[in-house]
Amino acid sequence: MKALTELSQIEISRKKLKFFPWLRVLRLQFYPMAFIAYSLGAAVTTLTPAKIDFKTFWLGYAFLFFLELSTILSNEIFDYQTDHLNKNFSPFNGGSRVLVENQLSFSEIRTGLILTLGLTLLLAYGLLRITPGGFKLSILLLLLAGLFLGLGYTIPPFKFSYRGLGELVVGLTHSFYLILCGYAFQTGSISHPLPWLLSLPLFFSILAANTLAGIPDYPADRAVDKKSLPVFLGPKSATRLAAGFVALAALLGVLFWYFRILGEASSAAILIVIPHALVLLATLSKLINSNNFDRTINSLMSLSLTFVIWFGLIPLLALIRAH
């Protein structure tokens, strides 16, 4: 009996040991912005005669959640070489480290990827089943585009992030794609100009954050010939480019308020991007002047990622309040 009890305790301990690495590999810090962007697209529906169908909303988000998780798991596998070499890893870059630190095996991550990808495809099928007949083709193409861009980020033969396209793909998928999904899943259309317009400042702010995330990865990425923007341009030029993206995103946010892009729902709260951009640009200037790029930049990444949130959260709250 004592031996059985001890075996049971060992098994429980093993399960606990596996739980935390799996929780770590989820990288949950990256999901809230995706949910905000998707919700913003759905909220644009309130400006049309259509009504939000919450069954479709949650099924669509479940598809996007597991698509993002599938992408993260595939990145763990195909970015292993650069993650293994990376000395500047942090919660914002360098992967989850569960493979590098032998907390999970390649076999376990592959099994997780197969399961999450299977769930993603099942949810895509369920979403198509409840989509009205006239909209099925456009929604199918949108779902396929997400699978292509998400899985192609690191999976051969596409490996966008190794061919100088990684930052662009992340920028597009986390702005235009998510907002258009939110709107199209409800209406079956991507022709309304507002989702496209709302995606612009979000796109440039994400492009800035993702470019900066590659700065600490530069030595490891360069060693494995992963052509991120910092590798392609050099870390100093990439930081300057990120500063330009920050300024452009802030300018677009102000213009959206000035021209009342959201109509009656337009909110002066978006002007918070001005002081935030100035602080972010000053911090970027210090990084450039220091000429020290071989290090973590966690405070800068926190500033950059919170800057991104304004372009999704403020328009979303404005639309919710107005309707």
N, C-alpha and C positions, 0 to 999 in steps of 0.2 A: 504493500500500500504506500509506504514511504517513497519507494522508488518511482511508483506511478505519479505521485504528487510532484516529485522533483522533476520528472520528465515533462509534466504538464506546465510547470513553472518555466522550464527552459523553453518550451514551445511558445508560451506567451511572451517571454522576453525576446525571442527571435522575431515574432510578429511586430512587437513594438519597435525593434531595431529597424525593421523594413518600413514601418509606417512613416517615420520621419524623413527618410530619404525620398520616398514617393511624394510626400508633402512638399519637400524642398524642390523636387524636379518640376512640380506644377508651375513654379514661379508666379504665384498668385498676384504679385505686385503689378503685373503688366495687364491684368484683365479689366480693372475698373474703367480705364480710358476707352477701351474697346466697347464696353457696354454703354458708356455715355455717348459715343459717336453713333452707335447703332440706334440708341433711343432717340437721338436728335433727328435722325432720318425718319424714324416712325412719327415723331412729333410734328414734322412738316405736313403730315397727312391731315392735321387739324385745320390747315389752311385751305383744304380742298373739300368737295362734297363728301368724300369717302370718310368712313369711320374706322378707328383703330380696332382691329380684331386681335384680342389678347392671346387667343390660342395660337394664331399665326405668329404673333410677336415672340412668344416664349419658345415655340418650336424653331423659329428662325434663329433666335439667340443661342439655343442649344446646339444647333448646327455650327454656328460660328465659334462657340466655346470649344467644342471638340476639334474643330478644324485648327484653331490656334494651339490647342494642346498637342495635336498630331504634329504640327510644325515644330513645336518646342522639342518634342521627343526625337524627331528626325534630326534636328540641329544638334542634340546631345551626341548622336551617333556620328554624324558626318563632320562635326566641328571638333571631334575628339583631339586631333593632332594639335590644333591651335590652342584649345583649352588646356591641354597637357603642358604646353610650353609657357602659358600665360602666368606671369608673376604679379600682374596688376589686376587680378580678378576682384570683383565686388558684387553686391546685389544687382548692379546695373549692367554688368558685362562679364564675359568670360564663362558663360554657361552656369549650370547649377552645381557643377563639380562632383556630382554623385558617381560618375564613371571614373573621373580622374582620381578620386579618393577611394575607389573600390567599395563604395557603399551599395551600389547596385551593379549588376553585370550587364554586358552587352546583350546577352540573351534575354534578360528581364526587361530591358528598355525596348528591345525589338518586339517582345510579346505585348508590352504596353502600347507600342505604336500600332501594332496590328489590331488590337482591341479598340483603341480610340478611333482609328481610321475606319474600322467597321461600323462603329457607332455614328461617325460622321456621315457615312454613306447611307446608313439606315435613316437618319434624321433628314437627310436631303430627300430621300424617297418619300418620307412622311410629309414633308413640306410640299412636294410636288403633288401628292395625292389630294391635299386640301386646297391647292391653288386652282382657281377657275380656269376652265379650258382655254380661253383666249390668251391667258397669261403664261401658260406652262412653258412655252419655248423660251421666252425672255428670262424667266426665272431659272430654267435649266442652264442657260448660257451663263447667268450670273453665278450660279453654284459651281459650274465647271471652271470659271475664271478664278474663283477663290481657291479651289483645289490646285489649279495649275500654279498660281502665284505663291500660295502658302507652302506647298510641298516642294515646289521647284526652287525654293530659297537656298536649300543646301543639298537636296537630293540630286545625284547625277541622272541624266546628262545635263540638266539645265544649270544647276549650281549658280544661281544668280548672284549670290553674295561673294562668289569667287571670281566673278567676271566684271566687277565694277558696277553691278546693278543692285546690290543689296539694299543700300539706303533708299534708292528710288522705289523699290518694291515695298519696303516697309512703309514708306511715306504714302504710297498709293493705297495699300491695303488698309491702313489704319485711319485713313481720312475718306477719300472718295468711295472706296469699296464698301466700308462699313456703313457710311451714311446712305449710300445708294441702296444697299441691302435693306436697311431700316425702312426706307420709303417704298422700294419696289415690292417687298414682300407684302405690303399692305395694299398697294395700288396696281401692281403689275406693270408699272411704267418707270422709266428713268428719264422721261422727257421734261419733267418740271425743272426749271432753271435753279430753283432755290437750293436743293441738295447739292448741286454742283458748286454754287457760289459759297455755301457754308463750308464746303470741303477745302477751299483754297487756303485760308489762314491756318487751318488745322494741318494741312499738308506741309506747309513750309515750317511750321513749328516742330512737327515730328521729324522732318528732314534734318533740322538743326540738332535735335536731341539724339537722333540715331547716328549722325555724323560724329558728334561728341563722344558717344558711347564707344566708338571705334578708336579713339585716341589712346586710351590705356592698352588696348589690344594690339597696337601698332607693331611692337617688336615680334610678338608671336605670329600675327597675321602675315607679316612680311616674310618670316622664316618658312611658312608653309605656302607662300605665294597666293594668299587670299587677298584679292584686290579690292579691299575696302577703300573708301575715299581717302582716309588718312594714308594708306599705303600708296594709292595712286597719285595723290597730290603732295604728300608729305604732311606731317601733323600740323605744322604751323599754317600752311595754306588751307588745310581742311578746317582748322579752327576759325580762320578769317572767313571762309565760306559759310560756316555755321553762323557766324555773327551777322552776315548778310541775310541769311534765312530768317533769323530772329527779327531783324529790323523790318523785313518785308512782311512777315506775319503780323507784327504789331501795326504796321501801316494799314494793312488790309482790315484788321479789326476796327481801327478808328474810322476808316472809310465806310465800313458796313454800318457803323452807328451814324455817321454823318448823313449818309444817303438813305438811312432807314430801310435797309434791305429786308428786315423782318416786318416792315410796315408798323402797325400799332404795337406789335410785340417787341419792337426794337428797345434795347435797354442801354442806358448810359453806363451800366456796370462794366461793360466791356472795356471802358477806358482804364480799368485797372491794369491792362496790359502795358500801358505806357511806363509807369514806374517800375513794373516788373522787368520789362525789356531793358530799361536803363541800368538796373542793377545787374542783370544778366550780361549785358554788353560790357559793363565795367569789369566784371569778373573774368570774362573772356579776354579782355585787354590785358589783365594781369597775367593770365596764363600765357598769352603770346609773348609778352615782355620777359617773362621768366625763362622762356626757351627750355623749360623742363617739362617734357611731355611723357617721359617714361615713369609714370606713377598713376595712382588712382586719383580720380577727380570727383569724389562722391558728392561733395557739397555743390559743385557745379552741375552735376547730373540731377540732383534734387531740384535745383533752381530751374533747370531746363525742362524737366518733366512736369513740374507744377505750372510752368508757363503754358505748356500744351493744354492742360486741363481747362483753362479759361475759355478757349475757343470752342469747346464742346459744351461745357457745363452752363455757361452764361446764356447762350442762345437757347439751350434746352429749357432752362428754368423760365426764361422769358416767354417761350411758347406755351409752357404749362400754365403759367400765371394768366396769360391772355385768353386761355380757353379752358 
